[in-house]
Every structure is written in structure tokens, then in C-alpha cells.
């Protein structure tokens, strides 16, 4: 009887194994067929697209009476493709543009070293001069008003284009009652992305952007201000449009305890943690200033510190640009494309894209204050005053402004294009 039962049990086991194998093979075949059909559908769709482009190309080449520049045509095709994929941050860059962009993200710039803004009276004022740049070495100063460019007009758009070109330029400025001329030629310099000073016992640190050299400049600023007696800090990220994720995560790791503080969500759905090694945790209270232009990695910085109760956020809601972009070389001529590959997600607040970071205390600037932003101080900057008051536990009543007054912003430009995330 036991022998019969054992035979039945062995037979049942063998049958179960055979059924399991059959089910596994069936499931594998179904999955494989689905993948094959999906790939085939993609291949068919791509072939249809190529056929369509070929038809357009044939019609143009048969009938167009003008001459076609093959190089310009390829560039236009690449730009048109990127415009059609629905990614607002996608971009085609020529070889020269790509070199400029990668250099800038590394914190190395080639140009005159000036930043400008248009004032309410249409004058063009210099808002920043980068250290060791051509402008800095020549003696150009922040606050100088450009009165002539190569002896010609000083229309803001024209000045911006000329400075961005990096070509040798004669700039005439008004400084007080004095008129001074400078002949500037482009040179390579290290971008100043962090500015700092001590306001009584508060360390003020402005982070202009997140480039590869920003963590070093930021940590040096913190150390210097601590040595000078800073008891708390203001991090000013207004008009900071991001930069590189590596720079932002380096600084966050410097400020946070050990562990996960945010997540990166890939386009395919995979999720990876952004973590701090906890080797240095920031021990001071802080306030972070933001506005409608604060974007990308600057929003990650703000949102993470806010969720970890490391900072109080003051200002206006940020832009809501939480996609990460990457560059890819596509041709042998050095040109590249920039495309979104992932999203930034906070542990509690979720993805930043389309939402931004809401301030704990909303404080707006008037249109006039926006136009004078680079020259505001703790005496006349409502947002900075609110930050200092918050650190000193005093009540701040934000100034009342109309909607029209809070939406104005100073037009500004730098000598090269704004970098990707």
C-alpha cells in the first residue's frame, strides 16, 4: 500500500512539474510575442515616418527652384524632430553651442564676463562682473551703466547679442558723473556661482547656479562665515535656474544627515534614491529665498531642506521644472541633442515638475524692486528682510502688492546660454 501511494505521489509530482514547465513556456511565449509585436509596431511606425520624410524630400528636390544647404537641412530636421516629441526642454545644439554648454556646466566660461539687465528707463546696467574675467581685469564694475557699445546705440537686445558673441568690444559706461571706455576681448574665466557676506550674525549665501565648481565655493563660503561668527544662514536661490544634478546632490549631502532625501524617476519608471553620506550635517537654522524663476536643481535643494525641517522657505512659488536632461552626441561634427531622461521627486511632495515649491511665507517684490533686484540690500529687499526677521523670530508683514506688480521681472542675460539639468 505504501509503495502504491509513493508511486502515486511521484507521478503527481512529475505531472505537476510538467504542467509548471508548460505554463512557464506558455507565459514566456506570450510575453515574447507581446514584446515582438510591440517592437514590430515601433519598427512599422518608424518606417512610416521615414517614408513620409522621404516623400517630402523627393517632392522638394524635384520642384524647388532654390539651392539646398545639406548642413542647414540636417540641422532643421534635428530641431524639428525635437520640437515634435513634446519635451519642452529638448534642444539641438551645434558643436560650438555644445562646447559652450559643457564648459559652462563645468564652471568654466569664455566671454567678456559681464551680466546685464534692462532698467525701467530702458538703460542697460551691469549687474555682475565675474572675477578674473576680461571685464574684471579691465576695471568694469557692477552698477556701471552702458552708454555706448562700439560707439553705437545701446538698445538692450543689441547689447545682449553683442556681449553673448564674445567678440572684441569697446564699452563706454557711466559711473556716477564719469564716463569711462573699456576695450574688452573674450577670455576664459571661472564662473562665480556663490556669493556670500555676513549680515550682523547671519551668514548670507547666494547660489546663482549649480555648476561643477559650486559645491567647492559653497562649502568655502559656509566655513568662512562660520569663522566670522555666523549663527544662522540665509540661502538665496532667487533666479537660480539650476545646472547639474551632481552639484546639487553634493551640497545636499553636505547639509543633511545620512540617508535618502529624494528620488530620481527614470522615463521607463525605474526609481533610484538620492542619498546623503552624512559626513557633515548642517547644524544652523536657515531661511531659503526663492521666486518664480527658481528652477530645477534649485527647487530640489529648496524642497529637500524644507521637508527635512532644515529651512524656512520665503518668497514666491518656484517655477516647477523638475525634469533632468542629458546630452547626447549624434553626429561626427560634434553637435548634440539635449533631452529629458528622468524626473526629480521629493519624499513627501512627489515630483517637482509642474508643481514647484510653495513658500512657507509668501513675500513678493514690486515690479520696481524686481528691476533693481541685483542692487537690493537688507535695507530695501522685502524678501531678505522677511528672512532675517524669521531667523530672529519676529513677525513680518509682507508688503501688499497688486498682481501686476508681482509679475514683473528684470530682463537679464549672460555672455552665454543658460545650462541644462
C-alpha positions as CSV (number, residue, x, y, z in Angstrom):
1,X,0.0,0.0,0.0
2,X,2.8,2.4,0.9
3,X,4.6,1.5,-2.4
4,X,1.4,2.4,-4.4
5,X,1.0,5.7,-2.5
6,X,4.6,6.6,-3.1
7,X,4.2,5.8,-6.9
8,X,1.1,8.0,-7.0
9,X,2.9,10.8,-5.2
10,X,5.9,10.6,-7.5
11,X,3.6,10.5,-10.5
12,X,1.6,13.5,-9.3
13,X,4.9,15.4,-8.7
14,X,6.1,14.6,-12.2
15,X,2.8,15.7,-13.6
16,X,2.9,19.0,-11.6
17,X,6.4,19.7,-12.9
18,X,5.3,19.1,-16.5
19,X,2.3,21.4,-16.0
20,X,4.6,24.1,-14.4
21,X,7.0,23.8,-17.3
22,X,4.2,24.1,-19.8
23,X,2.8,27.1,-18.0
24,X,6.2,28.8,-17.9
25,X,6.8,28.2,-21.6
26,X,3.3,29.5,-22.4
27,X,3.8,32.7,-20.3
28,X,7.2,33.2,-21.8
29,X,5.8,32.8,-25.3
30,X,3.0,35.3,-24.6
31,X,5.5,37.9,-23.2
32,X,7.9,37.3,-26.0
33,X,5.1,37.7,-28.6
34,X,3.9,40.9,-27.0
35,X,7.4,42.3,-27.0
36,X,7.9,41.2,-30.6
37,X,4.6,42.8,-31.6
38,X,5.5,46.0,-29.7
39,X,8.9,46.2,-31.4
40,X,7.3,45.4,-34.8
41,X,4.8,48.1,-34.3
42,X,7.5,50.6,-33.4
43,X,9.5,49.5,-36.4
44,X,6.5,49.9,-38.6
45,X,5.8,53.4,-37.1
46,X,9.4,54.5,-37.6
47,X,9.4,53.1,-41.2
48,X,6.2,55.1,-41.9
49,X,7.8,58.2,-40.6
50,X,11.0,57.7,-42.7
51,X,8.8,57.1,-45.8
52,X,6.9,60.3,-45.1
53,X,10.2,62.3,-44.8
54,X,11.5,60.7,-48.0
55,X,8.3,61.7,-49.8
56,X,8.6,65.3,-48.7
57,X,12.3,65.3,-49.6
58,X,11.7,63.9,-53.0
59,X,8.9,66.5,-53.7
60,X,11.2,69.3,-52.6
61,X,14.2,68.2,-54.6
62,X,12.0,67.7,-57.8
63,X,10.3,71.0,-57.6
64,X,12.2,73.6,-55.5
65,X,14.0,76.2,-57.6
66,X,16.4,77.3,-54.9
67,X,19.6,75.7,-53.7
68,X,19.5,73.4,-50.6
69,X,22.2,73.6,-47.9
70,X,22.5,70.0,-46.8
71,X,24.0,71.1,-43.4
72,X,21.2,73.6,-42.7
73,X,18.7,71.0,-43.7
74,X,20.1,68.3,-41.3
75,X,20.1,70.9,-38.5
76,X,16.5,71.9,-39.2
77,X,15.4,68.2,-39.3
78,X,17.0,67.6,-35.9
79,X,15.4,70.7,-34.4
80,X,12.0,69.8,-35.9
81,X,12.2,66.3,-34.5
82,X,12.9,67.6,-31.0
83,X,10.1,70.2,-31.3
84,X,7.7,67.4,-32.1
85,X,8.4,65.0,-29.2
86,X,6.6,67.0,-26.6
87,X,9.6,67.7,-24.4
88,X,9.7,71.4,-23.6
89,X,13.4,71.1,-22.5
90,X,14.6,69.3,-25.6
91,X,17.1,71.2,-27.7
92,X,19.5,70.7,-30.6
93,X,23.0,72.3,-30.1
94,X,25.6,72.9,-32.7
95,X,29.2,71.8,-32.0
96,X,30.0,75.3,-30.8
97,X,26.9,75.6,-28.6
98,X,27.6,72.2,-27.1
99,X,31.2,73.1,-26.2
100,X,30.0,76.3,-24.6
101,X,27.3,74.4,-22.6
102,X,29.6,71.7,-21.3
103,X,32.2,74.3,-20.3
104,X,29.7,76.4,-18.5
105,X,28.3,73.4,-16.6
106,X,31.9,72.8,-15.5
107,X,32.1,76.3,-14.2
108,X,34.4,77.5,-17.0
109,X,33.3,80.3,-19.2
110,X,34.7,82.0,-22.2
111,X,33.5,85.6,-22.8
112,X,33.7,89.1,-21.5
113,X,32.5,88.2,-18.0
114,X,29.5,90.6,-17.8
115,X,25.9,90.2,-16.8
116,X,23.4,92.9,-17.7
117,X,19.8,93.9,-17.1
118,X,17.4,96.5,-18.6
119,X,16.1,99.1,-16.3
120,X,12.6,100.8,-16.2
121,X,14.0,103.8,-18.1
122,X,15.4,101.4,-20.8
123,X,19.0,101.9,-19.7
124,X,21.3,98.9,-19.7
125,X,23.1,98.3,-16.4
126,X,25.9,95.9,-15.5
127,X,24.6,93.6,-12.7
128,X,27.6,91.3,-12.2
129,X,31.2,91.1,-13.2
130,X,32.8,87.7,-12.8
131,X,36.2,87.5,-11.0
132,X,39.3,87.3,-13.2
133,X,37.2,87.8,-16.4
134,X,38.2,90.3,-19.1
135,X,35.7,92.8,-17.7
136,X,37.0,92.4,-14.1
137,X,40.6,92.8,-15.2
138,X,39.8,95.9,-17.2
139,X,38.1,97.6,-14.2
140,X,34.4,97.3,-15.1
141,X,32.2,97.4,-12.0
142,X,28.7,96.3,-11.1
143,X,26.4,99.3,-11.3
144,X,28.1,100.8,-14.4
145,X,25.5,101.9,-16.9
146,X,26.4,101.1,-20.6
147,X,26.1,104.3,-22.6
148,X,27.7,103.2,-25.9
149,X,28.8,99.9,-27.5
150,X,31.5,100.3,-30.2
151,X,30.3,103.9,-30.4
152,X,26.8,102.9,-31.4
153,X,23.4,102.6,-29.8
154,X,22.7,100.8,-26.5
155,X,19.5,99.0,-27.3
156,X,19.2,96.2,-24.8
157,X,18.7,93.4,-27.3
158,X,21.6,94.6,-29.4
159,X,23.9,94.8,-26.4
160,X,22.9,91.4,-25.2
161,X,23.6,89.8,-28.6
162,X,26.9,91.6,-28.8
163,X,28.1,90.6,-25.4
164,X,26.9,87.0,-25.9
165,X,29.0,86.8,-29.1
166,X,32.2,87.3,-27.1
167,X,33.7,89.5,-29.9
168,X,36.1,92.2,-29.1
169,X,34.1,95.2,-28.0
170,X,34.5,98.8,-26.9
171,X,32.1,99.5,-24.0
172,X,31.5,103.0,-22.7
173,X,29.9,103.3,-19.3
174,X,28.7,106.0,-16.9
175,X,29.9,105.7,-13.4
176,X,28.5,108.5,-11.3
177,X,29.3,111.6,-13.3
178,X,32.3,110.0,-15.0
179,X,32.3,108.4,-18.5
180,X,34.8,105.5,-18.9
181,X,35.6,103.4,-22.0
182,X,36.9,99.8,-21.9
183,X,38.1,97.7,-24.8
184,X,37.3,94.1,-23.9
185,X,38.3,90.8,-25.6
186,X,36.9,87.4,-24.7
187,X,38.9,85.3,-22.2
188,X,38.4,82.1,-20.2
189,X,37.5,82.6,-16.5
190,X,36.0,80.6,-13.7
191,X,32.3,81.4,-13.1
192,X,31.5,82.9,-9.7
193,X,28.4,80.9,-8.7
194,X,28.4,81.6,-5.0
195,X,28.5,85.0,-3.3
196,X,28.5,85.5,0.5
197,X,28.7,88.1,3.2
198,X,27.9,88.5,6.9
199,X,24.8,90.5,7.9
200,X,25.2,91.0,11.7
201,X,25.3,87.4,12.9
202,X,23.6,85.9,9.8
203,X,25.6,84.3,7.0
204,X,24.1,85.3,3.7
205,X,24.9,82.9,0.8
206,X,23.6,83.5,-2.7
207,X,23.8,80.5,-5.1
208,X,23.5,81.7,-8.6
209,X,23.5,78.3,-10.3
210,X,24.6,74.7,-9.7
211,X,27.8,74.1,-11.7
212,X,30.6,71.7,-11.1
213,X,32.5,74.2,-9.1
214,X,29.5,75.4,-7.0
215,X,30.0,72.8,-4.1
216,X,33.5,73.9,-3.5
217,X,32.5,77.6,-3.5
218,X,29.5,76.9,-1.3
219,X,31.5,74.9,1.4
220,X,34.2,77.5,1.4
221,X,31.5,80.2,2.0
222,X,29.9,78.3,4.9
223,X,33.3,77.7,6.5
224,X,34.4,81.4,6.2
225,X,31.1,82.7,7.6
226,X,31.2,80.3,10.5
227,X,34.7,81.5,11.3
228,X,33.4,85.1,11.2
229,X,30.7,84.2,13.8
230,X,27.6,83.4,11.7
231,X,24.9,81.9,13.9
232,X,22.3,81.2,11.2
233,X,22.1,81.4,7.4
234,X,20.1,82.7,4.5
235,X,20.4,80.8,1.3
236,X,19.3,83.0,-1.6
237,X,18.3,80.9,-4.7
238,X,16.2,83.6,-6.4
239,X,16.7,83.5,-10.2
240,X,18.7,80.3,-9.8
241,X,17.7,78.1,-12.8
242,X,19.6,75.0,-11.8
243,X,22.6,73.4,-13.5
244,X,23.9,69.9,-12.8
245,X,22.3,67.3,-10.5
246,X,25.7,66.2,-9.3
247,X,26.4,69.7,-7.9
248,X,23.1,70.0,-6.1
249,X,23.4,66.5,-4.6
250,X,26.9,67.2,-3.4
251,X,25.8,70.2,-1.5
252,X,22.7,68.5,-0.1
253,X,24.9,65.6,1.1
254,X,27.0,68.2,2.9
255,X,23.9,69.6,4.7
256,X,21.8,66.6,5.5
257,X,22.0,63.5,7.8
258,X,22.8,60.1,6.4
259,X,20.0,58.6,4.4
260,X,17.6,59.0,1.4
261,X,16.4,62.6,0.8
262,X,14.8,62.4,-2.6
263,X,14.3,60.2,-5.6
264,X,15.1,60.1,-9.3
265,X,12.3,58.6,-11.5
266,X,13.5,57.4,-14.9
267,X,11.3,57.7,-18.0
268,X,10.9,53.9,-18.0
269,X,9.6,54.0,-14.5
270,X,12.7,52.8,-12.6
271,X,13.3,54.7,-9.3
272,X,16.6,55.4,-7.6
273,X,17.3,57.0,-4.3
274,X,19.3,60.2,-3.8
275,X,21.2,59.8,-0.6
276,X,23.4,61.7,1.8
277,X,26.5,60.0,3.3
278,X,26.0,62.1,6.5
279,X,29.7,63.0,6.9
280,X,28.8,66.6,7.6
281,X,25.3,67.7,8.8
282,X,24.4,71.4,8.8
283,X,23.7,72.5,12.4
284,X,22.4,76.0,11.9
285,X,18.9,77.3,11.3
286,X,18.3,78.8,7.9
287,X,15.9,80.5,5.6
288,X,15.9,79.9,1.8
289,X,14.8,82.6,-0.6
290,X,13.0,81.6,-3.8
291,X,11.0,83.2,-6.6
292,X,9.2,82.3,-9.8
293,X,12.5,81.9,-11.6
294,X,13.9,79.4,-9.2
295,X,14.0,76.1,-11.1
296,X,15.4,72.6,-11.5
297,X,18.2,71.7,-9.0
298,X,17.5,74.9,-7.1
299,X,14.0,73.6,-6.5
300,X,15.4,70.2,-5.4
301,X,17.7,72.0,-2.9
302,X,14.8,74.0,-1.5
303,X,12.2,71.3,-1.4
304,X,14.5,68.8,0.4
305,X,15.7,71.2,3.0
306,X,12.0,72.3,3.6
307,X,10.9,68.6,4.1
308,X,13.8,67.9,6.4
309,X,12.8,71.0,8.5
310,X,16.3,72.4,7.8
311,X,15.0,75.7,6.4
312,X,12.0,78.0,6.2
313,X,11.2,79.0,2.6
314,X,10.4,82.6,2.0
315,X,9.4,84.3,-1.3
316,X,7.2,83.1,-4.2
317,X,6.3,79.7,-5.5
318,X,9.0,78.3,-7.8
319,X,8.8,77.5,-11.5
320,X,8.1,73.8,-11.3
321,X,10.8,72.5,-13.6
322,X,11.7,69.1,-12.2
323,X,13.0,67.2,-15.3
324,X,16.6,66.0,-15.7
325,X,18.2,66.4,-19.1
326,X,21.2,64.7,-20.6
327,X,23.3,65.5,-23.7
328,X,23.9,63.0,-26.5
329,X,26.3,63.4,-29.4
330,X,24.5,62.5,-32.6
331,X,26.9,63.2,-35.4
332,X,30.7,63.3,-36.0
333,X,30.7,67.1,-36.3
334,X,30.3,67.5,-32.5
335,X,26.7,68.6,-32.4
336,X,24.4,67.2,-29.7
337,X,20.9,66.9,-28.5
338,X,19.5,67.6,-25.1
339,X,16.5,65.6,-23.9
340,X,14.7,64.8,-20.7
341,X,15.5,61.4,-19.2
342,X,14.2,61.5,-15.7
343,X,12.2,63.5,-13.1
344,X,13.1,64.7,-9.6
345,X,10.7,63.6,-6.8
346,X,10.6,64.7,-3.2
347,X,9.9,62.1,-0.5
348,X,6.7,63.7,0.7
349,X,5.9,66.3,-2.1
350,X,6.3,63.9,-5.1
351,X,7.5,65.1,-8.4
352,X,8.6,68.8,-8.8
353,X,7.6,69.1,-12.4
354,X,4.6,71.3,-12.9
355,X,4.2,72.0,-9.2
356,X,7.2,73.7,-7.9
357,X,7.9,74.5,-4.2
358,X,5.5,76.6,-2.2
359,X,7.0,79.1,0.3
360,X,6.3,78.8,4.0
361,X,5.9,82.6,3.9
362,X,4.8,84.3,0.7
363,X,6.5,87.7,0.2
364,X,6.5,89.4,-3.2
365,X,8.6,92.1,-4.8
366,X,7.1,95.0,-6.7
367,X,7.9,95.5,-10.4
368,X,10.3,98.3,-9.4
369,X,12.1,96.1,-6.9
370,X,12.3,93.3,-9.5
371,X,14.0,95.7,-11.9
372,X,16.5,96.7,-9.2
373,X,16.9,93.2,-7.8
374,X,20.7,92.9,-8.2
375,X,21.1,96.1,-6.2
376,X,18.7,95.5,-3.3
377,X,20.1,95.1,0.2
378,X,18.8,94.0,3.6
379,X,17.5,97.6,3.9
380,X,15.2,97.6,0.9
381,X,14.7,93.9,-0.1
382,X,11.3,92.8,1.4
383,X,12.1,89.1,0.9
384,X,15.6,89.3,2.5
385,X,14.1,91.4,5.4
386,X,11.5,88.8,5.9
387,X,14.2,86.1,6.0
388,X,16.2,87.9,8.6
389,X,13.1,88.6,10.7
390,X,12.1,84.9,10.6
391,X,15.6,83.9,11.8
392,X,15.2,86.4,14.7
393,X,11.7,85.1,15.5
394,X,9.9,88.3,14.7
395,X,6.7,88.8,12.9
396,X,6.9,90.1,9.3
397,X,4.0,91.7,7.5
398,X,4.6,91.2,3.7
399,X,4.1,94.3,1.7
400,X,0.8,94.4,-0.2
401,X,1.2,94.5,-3.9
402,X,-1.1,94.1,-6.9
403,X,-0.9,91.1,-9.2
404,X,0.5,93.3,-11.9
405,X,3.3,94.5,-9.6
406,X,4.4,91.0,-8.6
407,X,4.7,89.5,-12.0
408,X,7.3,91.9,-13.4
409,X,10.9,90.7,-13.7
410,X,14.1,92.2,-14.8
411,X,15.3,91.2,-18.2
412,X,18.8,89.9,-18.0
413,X,21.4,88.0,-20.0
414,X,24.8,86.5,-19.5
415,X,27.5,86.1,-22.1
416,X,26.5,82.5,-22.9
417,X,23.4,80.3,-22.9
418,X,21.7,79.1,-19.7
419,X,22.8,75.5,-19.0
420,X,20.6,72.2,-18.9
421,X,19.8,69.8,-15.7
